[in-house]
Amino acid sequence: MIDNQELLIENKALKKGNENYRIERLSRWNWIADNQSSSLFSTYYHKRLEKIFSFLIPIDSKVLEVGCGSGDLLASLQPAYGVGVDFSQKMVDHASAMHPGLRSICVDAHEMDTILGEEKFDYIILSDLLNDLWDVQTVLEQIHRHCNANTRIIINFYSRLWQLPLSIAQKVGLAKPLLIQNWLTKDDMLNLLKLSGFEAIKTWSEILFPIPIPIIDQIFNRFLVKIWPFDAFAIANFMIARPVAVNQAEENKYSVSIIVPARNEEGNIENIFKQIPQMGAGTELIFVEGNSKDDTYHMIEQVMKSHPELSCGLFRQDGIGKGDAVRKGFSYARGDILMILDADLTVSPEDLPRFYHAIVTNKGEFINGVRLIYPMEKEAMRFFNFLGNKFFSKAFSWLLGQPIKDTLCGTKVLWKRDYNLIVANRSYFGNFDPFGDFDLLFGAARLGLKIADLPIRYGERTYGTTNIQRWRHGWLLFKMVIFAAGKIKFV
């Protein structure tokens, strides 16, 4: 048995990554505020951004910039009312001194509501911010509250294609050094905007040649960057989005069943109970214990007794494999919405309300967790596992005809009514899947359900070892690609 003090330490460890990430970035931006030197590349790049944003935003608008830094971009727009927020107090002090006509506020972008209240803006800018955030979706949801029906969100972020060139430029002193980044694709951002209640209106590329050489830079950055195929090599992706209204009354109508397959996870059980959120009209927690070698079953029994306020169920698995455990859990589920949560807690239970919101607001009919967008903790996923996931995401996206960025993330959410249809049609594929992920994905694709990816932070295990066997399971996945080609693609 693991005592309460050890469990408390493990619970705190799950939160530590966020705080370390924040401290590291705060230290960096405070250093930049104290060393206001600019490289040739940086000066040209930011002047070009000012020109682009000035074209997009009329003078005398009401503008909020999230991650304003020294405030130069916001000031260049000549707003009637300009608010800049940044989490570095030194940056905010610098912005206040240089641009006293602006309102400069020190607050973390993830917590803007604590300061901004109910203020609404005509334009909200996120310039080169998303690559640096801990949680992009949370920040987008925060800014949604400061939009009126006509607000426009303008975003620019580094193209993933420039990851290597920028790293080289930083090493030779042509650009400021960056910490580890969220290298987002356009599709990633379109998906995150949709999940957060926005609709993208326009997407385009800017800045192809970030060096001020007369005539040449104008040819590249005003003309060629707007023409295919040159636009694919631009540094910056730009997007304009608008808010989409959500019927809040609909969100609380549905009940939820969370299925937790648990094998050799004794040390994680108490943390699951502590972190599990209540959603919608009610949440039930169903454990399926899979012939563990440790004391997982009795730990679940014990912790269930200490949480009588929660609706819980516990069952022993009859067969083998996670897929078998998930199917047994689903057979006992009473909720309108079915969720899978891995007992290893590499995906936080506190992320589950995002999945609930996504499915009840019709962002998709099958919500698939994605671990491959945000940088991972050091030991969260081994290198070859990561490469394998990348390869199979491409393969299965092609097979299913919908973008599937991460096939093996354990967190998947769907309506019970749709799962019942998958069960009714399961004989078409047969009992082929030991993981459980592909039984659901293939079934959803065959029914024509809209599959939506939802990015999450993937953490390191705090107890036990993975049940995934890299090479054996990789070979099984490859065989599934061949299997699916015959059953789905080449019918």
N, C-alpha and C positions, 0 to 999 in steps of 0.2 A: 504494500500500500504506500501511497505518496501522501505526506502530511500537508495540511492546509498552507503552511508557510511556503513549501516548495511550489504548490499550485499558484500561490499569489505571485511568486517570482516569475513563473512561466507566463502568467497573464500579463504582467508588466512588460515582459520581453516582447510580446506581440505589439505593444504600442511604441516600443523603443525606436523602431526603424523610422517612423515619422518624425520623432523629435530629433534624432541624429541628423536626418536629412535637412531639417529646418535650420539647425544650429550651424551645419556646414555651409549652407547657402547664405545665412545671415552674416557669418564671418567673412565670406567672400565679398558680398556687396558692401559691407562696412569698409573693407580694405579698398575697394574700387572708389568709394566715396572719398576716402582719404588720399587717393592717388589719381587725381582727375586728368591723367594723360590719355591721349587718344592715338591709336595707330592710324596709318594712312588708310587702310581698309575700313576701319571703324568710322572714321570721320566721313568718308565718302558715302558709306552705307547709310549712316543715319541722316545725312543731308538728303539723300535720295528718298528715304522714308518720309521725311518731312514734306517733300514736294508731293508725294503720292497722297498722303493723308490730307494735305491742304486742298487737293483737287476733289477729294471725296466728301469733305466736311465743310459746309458753308461757314463763313465768319459769323460770329455772334450766336453760335449754337450753344446749347447746354451739354457739356461734354464731361464724361467720367473716363479717366485712364487708370486701368488696374495694372500695377507694376510700373509706375511712372518714372522711377529712378530720379534723375536730377530735374525732371519736368520740362526738358527742352522741347520734346515733341509736342506736348500739350500746349505749351506757350506759343509755339509756332502757328497753332490753329486759330489764335485770337478768339477764344470763346467768350461769350457773354458771361458765362459762369462755368469755370473749369475746376474740377475736383480731381486731384491725383492721389492715389493711395499706393503705399509701398511699405513693406515690412521692415525695412532698414531705417532706423531713426536718423542715422547719419545722412542717408540719401534724402530723407524728408527735410532735414535741416538745410541741406544744400539747395533743394528746390525752393524752399521758403525764402532763402536769402537771394537767390538769383531771380525768382519770379514771384514777387510779393502779391501780384494780382490774382494768383491762383490760391485755391484752398488745398493745402498739402496735409495729408493725414497719414500717420503711422499706424497701420493695421495689417495683419496677415490677410491675404486675398481670400483665404478659406473662411474668414470670420468677419467679412465686411458689414454684415447686418448689425453687429454690435455698435457700429459707429454711424452708418449711413441711414439707418432707420427706414423710412418710407420714401426717401428721395427718388425721383424719377429723372431720366436723362434722355436727350434727343439722340445722342451717340455714345456708345461705350466702346473703348479701344482696349484691345489686348495685343500689344505689340511685342513680339519676341518674349512672351511670358510663358506660353503653354509648354514649351520645351523644358522649362525649369520648375514646373509645379509638381507637388507631391500627388495631387488628385485633381485632374482637369475637370472631371464631371462635377465635383462639388463646387468649384469656382464658377462654372457656367450656370449652375443652379442658383448660386448666390446672386449673380448679376441679373438673372431673370426677374428677380424681385424688384429691380430698379429700372424696369422697362415699362413704357406705356405701349399702346397698340402700334404706334408709329416709330418706336425706337429701332435704330439700326446698330447691330454689333459688327465692328470691323476688326478682323483678326489677321495678323501675319505671323508666320512661324517658319523656321528653317526647313528647307527641303531635305529629306533623308539622303538624297543623292550627294549632298555636300558634306556629309559627315566626315569622310576621309579628307577632302581638300581643306576643310576648316581646321581639322586636327593638325595638318601639316603647317597651315598658316600660323596657327598658335605657337607651334614649336620654333618657328623661325622669326617670331616677333611681329608678324604682320596683322595679327588679331589677338584680342584678349583671350586668355585661357578660360575654358569652360569646364565646369564640373560635369559629371555624368548627366546626360540629357534624356528627355523623352523624345525620341526621333519618330515623330508622328507622320503618317502618310495622309494624303488628302482624304482617302476613304476612311481612315481612322477618325479624322476630324468631322467629316460629314456624319458619321455614326454617332459620335459624342454629342454633336449639336442636336441631333434628332432625339437622343436619349434625354437631353436636358431641356427639351421643350422649345427648340429653335428650328427654323427652316432656312436652309442655305439658299440665298437668292443668286449669288454670283461667286464663281471661283476662277482665279487666274494666277499667273506667275509674274514675278518682277525681279529685276536685277540679275543680269547675266554676267557682267564684267565689272567687278567692284573696285576698279582702280581708275583714278582720275587722269586719263590720257585724252586730251582734247580730240574731239570728233569721234575717235574710236569708242569711247565710253557711251557717247550719245547714240551711235549706230547700234550698239549692242543693247543698251538699256531702254531705249525708246522704241526701237523698231524690231530688231531680231527676236527679242524676248517675247514678243507678242505673236510670233509666227512658228508654226510646227515645222520641224521637230525641235527647234532651238528652245522653245518654251519649257521642254522637259528638263533642261539643264540649268534652270534658274535657281537662285539661292533661296528666294522667299516665295512661299505660298500665301496668297491672300484670299480671304473669304468675307463676304458680307452676308449677314443672317438677320432674320427678324424673329420675334417671339411668336409662339403659337399658343393660343389659349387652351387651358386644360380644365375640364369639369371636375373640380375637387370632390364633389358629392359622390362621384362614381368610384373614387379611389378606396373608400372604406367599406364597400359592399361585400367583398369576397373573403372567404376563409382560406387558410393556408395549411398545408401539411408539409413538414420538413422531414425528409427521409435521411437518416444518418447511418450508412453502412460502417460498422466498426469492427476492425480486426486488429488485435494487439495495440489498442489505443487507450489503455487504462489511465495513463497520465494526462490525457486530454479531456476526459469526460466532465470533470467539474467545471472546467473553463467553458465548455460548450453550454452548460446550463447558465453560467453567469453572463454569457455574451449573447445568448439567443434573443432576438428582438420579437416583440409582439406586432403583428401586422394585420391590417384589414379588420374583418369581422371576428377574427379569432385565429390563433395559431396552435397547431398540435405538433409535437415532436415525437417521431417514431424511430427508434433504434432497431437495427437488425444486426445482431452480433454474429460474427463469422468464424466460429471455432478457434477462438484466440488461444495463444499459448500463455498469455498473462491473465490477469484477473478482471478483464474488461467487463464481462457480463455482470459480475457481482458489484463492481464499481458503479455501473449504470443503475442497478437495483437500489444501491445504497443512496446515491445522489437523488434519484427520483423521489425517494421517501422524504428527503429534506427540502424538496420543492413541490409541495402539494398544490401550490397555486398554478402550476403548469399542467397542461393536458399532455400526457405522455403515454407512449406504448413501448414495450420491449419484446422482441421476438428473437428466437434462435434461428439461424440460417440452416436450411435443409441441404442445399447443394453447395457448390463452390463458386468463387469468383464474385467480383463486385456486382456484375450484371444480375446475377441470381438474387443477391441481397436487395438490390434496388427494386426488382420486380416484386419480391415478397413485401417490401415496405409499401409500395404503391397499392398492392392488393388490399391492404388494411387502411389506407388513407381515406379520410372523410372530407378533406378540404376541396374547395373549388379549384385551387391552384396547387400544383405539386412542385416541390423543390428538392434538389439533392444537395447535401452538404457533406463534404469529406470530413471524417472525424480527426484528421491530422491537423486541422485548423490552419493549413497553409493559405486557405481563403477564409477571411474573417467572417463570422456570422453577422457582424454588424454591417456587412455589405448587402445582405439579403433584401432589405427594403428597396434598394435600387432595382433589383430584379422584379420585385412586386410592382413598383411604380411603372417600370417599362412594359410589363405585360398588361396591366389594367388600363394603361393609357394607349394601348394598341401600337406601341413602337415595334412590336413583333408578336407572333403567336407562339414562338419557341425562343426563349432567351438563353443564349449560350455564353458562359463566362469565358473571358480571354485573358491569359496570363502573359502574353507576349508583347504587350505595348509598353507598359511601364518597366523601367529597370528593376531587376530582381535582387533580393538579398543574396549574399555571397554564396550560400549553399542551397538556395531554394530549388534550382534546377541545374543538373550537371550539363556540361557543354554539349555532349553528343545527344542528350535528351532534348536539349533546346533545338539543335539542328534538325533532329528527327521530327519534332513538332512543326517546325517551319516547312519542311518538305511535305509532310502529310497534310498540313493546312492547305497548301497549294493544290495537292492532288485531289483532296476531297472537295475543295471549292469548285474545281473543274468538273468533278463527277456529279455533284449535287446541283450545279447551276446557280448557286448562291454563295456569297463570300463567307467562308468559315475559317476564321483566323487561327483557332485553337480547338482541335478536335477532342483533346483529352483532358480539358479542364473539367474537374469533377462537378462543378456547380452548373446545373442546368435546370430550367424552369419552364413548365408548360401547363396548359389547362387540363384538368382531369378529363373533361369531355373529349379532348383531342387524344389524350393517352388511351382512353377506352377504344377509340378508333384504330390507334396503332396496334393495340392488342388484338382487335378483331381481324386485322389484316396481317398479323405477324407470320402467318403460315407462308406468305410469299417469300420471306427472307429465311425463315426457319430460326432455330436456336443456334446462332452462329457466333455470338459476341460475348466473350468472357468479361469484357470491361463494362458493358451496359451503355456506353456512350453512343455506339454506332447503331445499336438497335433503335434508339430514340431518334438519332439524326437521320438515318435512312427512312425510318417510318414517317418522320415529319416531312421529309423531302418528297416522298411518294404521295402524301396527302396534299401537297402543295401549300404547306404552312409557311408563313413568312418567318425566316430564321434571322434573329438580330443578335449581333455580337455585343457583349457588355464588358468593357475593360475593367479589370480589378488588379489590385496589388497582390502579388504572390509572395508569401512569406516563407521563412525557413521553418522547418520542423523544430518543435521544442521538446518532443518526446518521441521515442521509437525510431524506426527506420522505414523507408518506403517499401511498399509491396510491389512496386513496378520492377520487373527484370528487363533491363534495357534491351539486350540483344534478342532474347527470346520473344518478348512482346513486340519489338520492332519488326521481327519477321512475321508475326501474326498480323500486324497492321498492314504490312505489304501485301499479304495474302488477301486482306479485306479490300484493298484497292482493286485487286483483280476480280474479287467476288462482286464488288459493287459495280464495276464496269459492266459486267454481264447482266446484272439485275436492274440497273438504273440507267446507265449511259447508253448502252447499245441494246436497247430492248427491241 
